[in-house]
Amino acid sequence: MATYFELVEASNNSPLITRIQVACAVAAEKIRTEAEATPNHANRVKWAKEAFEDPGQAAKGILWSVLAQNRAATLAVILGASDALVQTAVDAAVDAVAL
């Protein structure tokens, strides 16, 4: 289990932040083509537009959700997570930030 100090350390890890930026862009692309009947669609589209314009800012807004979702993992596991796991965590966090 990652300590809170280790989660803070992970929040400053450039490779992880970069991967979250890319995952935000991928999530935004999925949202761009989703059905209008998707719950929270209007807010999700707004978030997607902002994520395309500034993926770095989108990553900052979602970073702590991704870390909190994975708090039971060790720091090494968090930093070594596959792209698929990072994407899953970002996708799960979108509705929390797309308000």
Rosetta silent file (secondary structure, phi, psi, omega in degrees, C-alpha in Angstrom):
SEQUENCE: MATYFELVEASNNSPLITRIQVACAVAAEKIRTEAEATPNHANRVKWAKEAFEDPGQAAKGILWSVLAQNRAATLAVILGASDALVQTAVDAAVDAVAL
SCORE:     score description
SCORE:     0.000 S_00000001
   1 L     0.000  128.715  178.930    0.000    0.000    0.000 S_00000001
   2 L   -71.173  135.816  175.038    1.412    3.377   -0.988 S_00000001
   3 L   -75.489  164.905  177.052    1.848    5.815    1.855 S_00000001
   4 H   -60.968  -38.385  177.425    0.450    9.306    1.498 S_00000001
   5 H   -60.359  -42.037  178.690    4.008   10.564    1.137 S_00000001
   6 H   -66.249  -35.117  176.785    4.545    8.112   -1.728 S_00000001
   7 H   -65.566  -38.020  175.204    1.315    9.291   -3.388 S_00000001
   8 H   -63.731  -42.198  177.091    2.647   12.849   -3.215 S_00000001
   9 H   -59.016  -43.600  179.608    5.884   11.581   -4.745 S_00000001
  10 H   -64.606  -32.346 -178.513    3.881    9.916   -7.543 S_00000001
  11 H   -67.447  -15.136  178.639    1.995   13.175   -8.167 S_00000001
  12 L  -108.087   11.246 -177.641    5.306   14.745   -9.198 S_00000001
  13 L   -83.731  108.429 -175.429    6.453   11.868  -11.417 S_00000001
  14 H   -56.129  -45.731  179.006    6.847   13.313  -14.925 S_00000001
  15 H   -60.885  -38.963  178.226    6.466   10.022  -16.819 S_00000001
  16 H   -66.549  -44.430  179.389    3.235    9.233  -14.946 S_00000001
  17 H   -60.807  -42.066  177.959    1.873   12.734  -15.514 S_00000001
  18 H   -61.306  -42.693  179.602    2.688   12.477  -19.227 S_00000001
  19 H   -65.688  -36.562  177.058    0.880    9.150  -19.463 S_00000001
  20 H   -67.764  -36.338  175.751   -2.163   10.644  -17.708 S_00000001
  21 H   -59.284  -47.726  179.314   -2.122   13.529  -20.224 S_00000001
  22 H   -63.338  -41.981  179.028   -2.251   11.065  -23.101 S_00000001
  23 H   -63.200  -33.546  175.829   -4.975    9.070  -21.344 S_00000001
  24 H   -65.153  -42.527  177.964   -6.988   12.290  -20.980 S_00000001
  25 H   -63.731  -40.515  178.346   -6.705   12.915  -24.730 S_00000001
  26 H   -65.664  -43.004  177.665   -7.801    9.329  -25.439 S_00000001
  27 H   -61.783  -40.563  178.846  -10.740    9.690  -23.026 S_00000001
  28 H   -62.415  -39.673  178.448  -11.676   12.970  -24.719 S_00000001
  29 H   -65.516  -40.447  176.649  -11.687   11.265  -28.121 S_00000001
  30 H   -60.853  -42.470 -179.794  -13.964    8.499  -26.800 S_00000001
  31 H   -66.002  -38.083 -179.248  -16.316   11.154  -25.425 S_00000001
  32 H   -56.733  -32.073 -175.430  -16.284   13.059  -28.730 S_00000001
  33 L  -107.790    7.443 -178.732  -17.847   10.073  -30.459 S_00000001
  34 L   -76.416  162.349  179.244  -20.115    8.787  -27.679 S_00000001
  35 L   -66.645  143.622  179.206  -23.904    8.740  -27.957 S_00000001
  36 L   -63.658  -21.025  179.556  -25.710   11.884  -26.886 S_00000001
  37 L   -79.312   -3.742  178.459  -27.832    9.724  -24.570 S_00000001
  38 L   -61.085  132.541  178.032  -24.769    8.922  -22.451 S_00000001
  39 L   -54.442  138.940  178.327  -25.336   10.136  -18.878 S_00000001
  40 L    65.132   23.203 -173.783  -23.687   13.513  -18.190 S_00000001
  41 H   -55.937  -47.569 -175.893  -22.943   13.835  -21.917 S_00000001
  42 H   -59.855  -44.279  178.870  -23.031   17.647  -22.115 S_00000001
  43 H   -69.607  -35.106  178.058  -20.563   18.051  -19.247 S_00000001
  44 H   -65.399  -40.557  178.382  -18.386   15.253  -20.601 S_00000001
  45 H   -65.241  -40.302  177.643  -18.213   16.952  -24.018 S_00000001
  46 H   -61.516  -45.728  178.120  -17.275   20.230  -22.337 S_00000001
  47 H   -61.222  -43.045 -179.159  -14.524   18.438  -20.408 S_00000001
  48 H   -59.987  -44.182  178.788  -13.324   16.706  -23.597 S_00000001
  49 H   -59.536  -45.120  179.102  -13.043   20.029  -25.433 S_00000001
  50 H   -65.845  -35.803  179.391  -11.003   21.463  -22.573 S_00000001
  51 H   -67.147  -37.932  176.852   -8.856   18.318  -22.458 S_00000001
  52 H   -66.220  -38.789 -178.163   -8.055   18.628  -26.167 S_00000001
  53 H   -71.219  -34.736 -177.085   -7.142   22.304  -25.711 S_00000001
  54 L  -149.216   79.241 -178.223   -4.918   21.703  -22.674 S_00000001
  55 H   -61.620  -26.879  177.071   -4.187   18.054  -21.861 S_00000001
  56 H   -64.620  -42.979  178.102   -1.723   19.144  -19.186 S_00000001
  57 H   -68.385  -38.714  177.161   -4.448   20.972  -17.287 S_00000001
  58 H   -61.268  -42.181  179.325   -6.829   18.032  -17.761 S_00000001
  59 H   -63.688  -40.093  177.627   -4.191   15.709  -16.317 S_00000001
  60 H   -60.665  -38.550 -178.094   -3.733   18.000  -13.306 S_00000001
  61 H   -72.009  -19.978 -174.803   -7.471   17.882  -12.696 S_00000001
  62 H  -112.311  -13.432 -174.858   -7.626   14.104  -12.795 S_00000001
  63 H   -53.074  -49.724 -175.479   -4.254   13.122  -11.311 S_00000001
  64 H   -68.783  -29.999  174.463   -5.364   12.860   -7.698 S_00000001
  65 H   -65.417  -43.140  178.775   -8.378   10.761   -8.593 S_00000001
  66 H   -61.298  -44.880  179.891   -6.103    8.335  -10.433 S_00000001
  67 H   -65.944  -43.167 -179.820   -3.742    8.165   -7.458 S_00000001
  68 H   -63.846  -37.704  177.913   -6.566    7.754   -4.938 S_00000001
  69 H   -61.060  -29.374 -174.006   -8.093    4.943   -6.997 S_00000001
  70 L  -109.101   18.920 -175.750   -4.769    3.098   -6.785 S_00000001
  71 L   -61.762  -22.471  179.888   -3.819    3.893   -3.194 S_00000001
  72 L   -78.707  -12.524  178.964   -3.851    0.203   -2.233 S_00000001
  73 L   -85.550  161.823  174.513   -1.012   -0.495   -4.692 S_00000001
  74 L   -76.680  162.967  177.095    2.642    0.081   -3.941 S_00000001
  75 H   -57.976  -42.350  179.963    4.424    3.085   -5.381 S_00000001
  76 H   -60.831  -40.723  179.180    6.334    0.789   -7.735 S_00000001
  77 H   -67.354  -42.067  179.614    3.087   -0.706   -9.039 S_00000001
  78 H   -61.209  -49.157 -177.488    1.521    2.742   -9.506 S_00000001
  79 H   -70.118  -24.599 -179.219    4.530    4.087  -11.401 S_00000001
  80 L   -99.617   11.046 -177.745    4.827    0.886  -13.436 S_00000001
  81 L   -59.559  145.374  177.761    1.141    0.599  -14.340 S_00000001
  82 L   -68.983  161.241  176.074    0.365   -0.362  -17.915 S_00000001
  83 H   -58.033  -37.952 -179.663   -1.119    2.167  -20.305 S_00000001
  84 H   -62.901  -40.886  178.713   -4.375    0.187  -20.159 S_00000001
  85 H   -68.648  -39.044  176.426   -4.560    0.519  -16.368 S_00000001
  86 H   -62.543  -43.567  179.943   -3.808    4.242  -16.523 S_00000001
  87 H   -62.182  -43.113  179.186   -6.525    4.643  -19.158 S_00000001
  88 H   -60.207  -42.758  179.649   -9.042    2.732  -17.051 S_00000001
  89 H   -65.856  -41.980  178.334   -8.331    4.964  -14.048 S_00000001
  90 H   -65.015  -46.839  179.389   -8.639    8.150  -16.129 S_00000001
  91 H   -57.287  -39.674 -179.264  -11.863    6.947  -17.751 S_00000001
  92 H   -68.172  -26.451 -176.936  -13.307    6.180  -14.316 S_00000001
  93 H   -88.689  -15.232 -172.443  -12.468    9.674  -13.063 S_00000001
  94 H   -56.500  -48.009 -177.161  -13.904   11.693  -15.928 S_00000001
  95 H   -64.050  -26.399  177.713  -17.434   12.007  -14.564 S_00000001
  96 H   -69.996  -27.904 -179.124  -16.090   13.226  -11.223 S_00000001
  97 H  -105.000  -14.793 -179.899  -14.370   16.165  -12.923 S_00000001
  98 L   -89.891   79.181 -177.916  -16.794   16.711  -15.804 S_00000001
  99 L  -114.072    0.000    0.000  -19.290   18.857  -13.946 S_00000001
